[in-house]
Amino acid sequence: MTTTDQLIDRIKTHRVFDHPLYEHWAAAPPSPEVSGALFHQVQSFCASTRPGGDFPTALRGLGWDQQATLIEEIVDSESGHGPELATMAGHIVNRTGSQVFDDVYDTERVEAWLKDASDRLLAGLPGYDLETGLTPQAAAAIDVFRRRFSSDAATTVRNLGTALALEIISNQSLIPGEKRALIDSGHYKADLDEPEMHYMAEHWGDAGAEQQHEANVILAVSSVMDDSNSAQIEQGVEDFLESLCALWDVLDAALLASGLRPAA
């Protein structure tokens, strides 16, 4: 039987964990349009990971009340973070040298501009959807989380594995990678203490939300995984890792490693 520790090792040794996208993003300051296109894809994906859907109820249906509560704590913690991420994206775009937004708290306008930037730069990619502004890879990654709106037992168990991979990647890879690109690189002259960067401050570090989310989901998985379900949980892990890696690959190739960004 696969153990929780083995699953965590698998997540941390997968190629997506140290994806070059973060290094390329931190290497040189992308243009406003490249930054906007990146944020549209990332923000759209992140939005799909927040709702609990039928997941907690389905866990209770399996008799896993404690696990349902742990997942609900994560869902509640993420409530309202969509507008905060949009504000951070608008703030970063404004720090590229172009004052694109007069009000970065105008979520609707910021998100519309981010989609327009994505359309301008990525519409030529095979399978790009102009209505949503999503690459097929982003749509596939989002579909993994639409399974939370199914309540059958097999899907619910797979969703536990997906949640495990999501929270470990978010806490130990995605948020640190974004911090390197957006703050540590110095390209945007952004700081965690700025109110517009509250999304990053909320998620970063030992006291950040992602640290608690990771702890919650490790406890949820380790307390129920056994011979009868470990393969399904492992499949849920792989579903997430492979879909996110495909998304990062296309964004890195199309935006950051493609010559679209300006020279340093």
Buried (B, 14 or more C-beta within 10 A) or exposed (E): EBEBEEBBEBBEEBEBBEBBBBBBBBBEBBBBBBBBBBBBBBBBBBBBBBBBBBBBEBBBBBEBEBBBBBBBBBBEBBEEBBBBBBBBBBBBBBBBEEEBBEEBBBBEBBBEBBBBBBBEBBEEEEEBEEEBBBBBBBBBBBEBBEBBEBBEEEBBBBBBBBBBBBBBBBBBBBBBBBBBBBBEBEBBEBEBEBEBBBBBBBBBBEEBBBBBBBEBBBBBBBEBBEEEBBEBBBBBBBBBBBBBBBBBBBBBBBBBBEEBBEEE
